[in-house]
Amino acid sequence: MNYTKEQLNVAKNILLSLISEDREIKHDWKGICYNAENHKLNNKTYVNFYNLISQMSNNWPKHSGYDAYPIQNDYAFYPWEGKNLELRIDLMKYIVSKIDILLGEMV
């Protein structure tokens, strides 16, 4: 994992905005990676969220076991509803905590 401090801060801010109650979801049928990749903050300092989420989610306790799709969706809900939303928020909080550790090591 080679991310600059600026990339980690951008990633953290995007994930925090997707965690918030007033999250900006461009496509509610898509997951974290797609919505983070297409977030308005991901422009000047690009972060590849498909790689970041794959790399940082592997020790998440609720991981599906499949790196490309760490969340096992409940197809009774859209990705940003019900249990699927709870899992996405939990995963994003987990990744934000890992980002905070990496940022602390960069001081």
N, C-alpha and C positions, 0 to 999 in steps of 0.2 A: 504494500500500500504506500504509494508515494503521492501525497496530497500536500499542496502548499497550505500555509496558514489561512490565506485568503480563500482558497477553495473550501477548506473545512468550515470557515465562518459562513460562507455562502450556503453550504449544504445544511448547516445547523439552522440558519435563519429560514430557509425554505421548509425544512422539516417542522420547525416550530410553527410556521404559518399553516401548514397542513394539519397540525395537531389542534390548532385553535378552533373554537366554536364557529368562527366566521371564516372557515377555511375556504380558499379559492380552488375549487375542483373544476378543472376544465371539462373533464369527461368522467361522469360518475360511474361509468361501466369499466373504467381503466383503473389500474392500481397506483401504488405510490411512485414507482419509477417513472411511469409515463407523465403523471401530473407534476412531479418534481422537475423532470427534464423540460417540460413546457411552461414552467413557472416564470413569471415576469422577472424575478430576481436572477434567474439562471441565464444571463445574457453576457455581461462583460467578462465575468470570470466563470467559464463553463465548468460544470461538474457532471461527469458521467454517472448518473444515479443508478443505472443498471449495474455497473461495476461496484460502486460504493455500497449499495444495499447487499449485493451478493457477498462481498468481502466482509462486511461488518455484521451481517446477520447470522453467520454460521454457528455461533454459540448461544443464540437466543433460545431460551428454554422451550418456546412453543414452535420452533422451526419445523417446517413440513418435511425436511430432509432433502429437499430439492433446491439447489442453490438459486436457480433462476426464478423460482416462485416460493419464497420462504413461508408464505401464508397459505394454509389449506382453506380455501374458500368454502363457505356454506352457501350452496347455490339457491337457497331459499331467499337470499338477500342480494342486493347489488353490492359491489365492493365497499361502498362507503355507507352501509347501513348495518344495523344490528350487530351480530357477533363479528362479522367481517370488519366493521368499523372499529370495534373494540380491539381486535387483533392488530389492525393497522396502527392505531394509536399506540398500543403497547410496543410494537416493533419500532416505531419512530422514536419513542421515548428511549428505548434501549440503545438505538443508534446514536441519538443525541448524547447520551451518557458516555458512549465510547468516543465520540468526537471530542467531548470535554476533556477526557483523559489524554487524548492525542494533543490537543491544544495546550494542556498543562505541561506536557513533556517538551513542547517547543519553546518554552520560555527561556 
